[in-house]
Amino acid sequence: MKLVKDFVEYEIVFYWADENINPVSPIFHSIQHAEEWWKHYLYSQYKGEERRKTMIDRRSNHEKRNRMDKHNFSRHNPQGRRASDKPVSVEIDLFAEKIKQFK
């Protein structure tokens, strides 16, 4: 899945799409809501035993991350091992092309 930024009915929206840019998620009005839906989706697809107690990754706490960096904790995967541990970013930007039509 890829995160799409689009311009629909004069609003910036985000949604997850497949390889053919067909939406596979609802439309979201913030990247944070799109990320939250994506994490829930990933967790729902996992069929093994879940060992984590929460979907919120401890590395997302910036204060804790800075404190660990100051004390030189060795971290092989500073962003985490799971796809859901890494920050999301827009991979397909349809907004940029659509907004040019208004100039």
Solvent accessible surface area in square Angstrom, and as a share of the most:
residue,aa,sasa,rsa
1,M,82,0.36
2,K,83,0.35
3,L,0,0.00
4,V,0,0.00
5,K,48,0.20
6,D,8,0.04
7,F,32,0.13
8,V,52,0.30
9,E,151,0.68
10,Y,171,0.65
11,E,89,0.40
12,I,74,0.38
13,V,3,0.02
14,F,23,0.10
15,Y,15,0.06
16,W,8,0.03
17,A,0,0.00
18,D,36,0.18
19,E,145,0.65
20,N,114,0.58
21,I,71,0.36
22,N,75,0.39
23,P,86,0.54
24,V,68,0.39
25,S,15,0.10
26,P,76,0.48
27,I,89,0.45
28,F,26,0.11
29,H,123,0.55
30,S,29,0.19
31,I,51,0.26
32,Q,121,0.54
33,H,108,0.48
34,A,0,0.00
35,E,41,0.18
36,E,95,0.42
37,W,61,0.21
38,W,29,0.10
39,K,34,0.14
40,H,90,0.40
41,Y,78,0.30
42,L,54,0.27
43,Y,43,0.16
44,S,66,0.42
45,Q,97,0.43
46,Y,120,0.46
47,K,174,0.74
48,G,44,0.42
49,E,150,0.67
50,E,66,0.30
51,R,188,0.69
52,R,62,0.23
53,K,197,0.83
54,T,75,0.43
55,M,59,0.26
56,I,131,0.67
57,D,10,0.05
58,R,139,0.51
59,R,24,0.09
60,S,59,0.38
61,N,79,0.40
62,H,133,0.59
63,E,131,0.59
64,K,68,0.29
65,R,45,0.16
66,N,86,0.44
67,R,129,0.47
68,M,45,0.20
69,D,71,0.37
70,K,163,0.69
71,H,123,0.55
72,N,131,0.67
73,F,119,0.50
74,S,97,0.63
75,R,67,0.24
76,H,168,0.75
77,N,69,0.36
78,P,62,0.39
79,Q,68,0.30
80,G,6,0.06
81,R,179,0.65
82,R,80,0.29
83,A,61,0.47
84,S,8,0.05
85,D,13,0.07
86,K,87,0.37
87,P,98,0.62
88,V,27,0.16
89,S,73,0.47
90,V,49,0.28
91,E,105,0.47
92,I,33,0.17
93,D,68,0.35
94,L,52,0.26
95,F,38,0.16
96,A,41,0.32
97,E,108,0.49
98,K,68,0.29
99,I,54,0.27
100,K,121,0.51
101,Q,143,0.63
102,F,115,0.48
103,K,198,0.84
